[in-house]
Amino acid sequence: MISCLDSLCRHRYLCCMNLVRRTIEIDATTDTRLSEMAAERGQDIAAVLAEAVALLDSVIDIAGPDIAEDRRRLDTFKQTGLAVPLNEVKAWVASWGSAEELTPPAPRKIR
């Protein structure tokens, strides 16, 4: 399935937005990467930034972390020692959408 931002309506999406001019300061490496990403996608930098913010908004709870949930999970780990090593989580996520998608790693004693 192709989302609106990935298709030809991307141009119309940006044209219909209420555009605001902002000046931001970024480091040279970020500027270079933004330019590369825009060129790779055939977009301008504003479109790349708009997509990045939309993606960030979809995965980050701006309202803030749930400290009580974090504390509960840490307490559970301290009691059980069960966890999933980060490298296994990374490998699992990297396999998403591939022909050889991995099953979610299972928690195990790691200490």
Residue pairs with C-beta under 8 A, 6 or more apart in sequence:
4 10
4 13
5 13
5 51
5 54
10 43
10 47
14 46
14 47
14 50
17 50
19 46
26 34
34 45
34 48
34 49
35 45
37 48
38 44
38 45
38 47
38 48
41 47
41 48
76 82
77 83
80 109
81 109
81 110
81 111
82 107
82 108
82 109
82 110
83 107
83 108
83 110
84 105
84 106
84 107
84 108
85 105
85 110
88 105
89 105
91 102
91 105
92 102
92 103
92 104
92 105
95 101
95 102
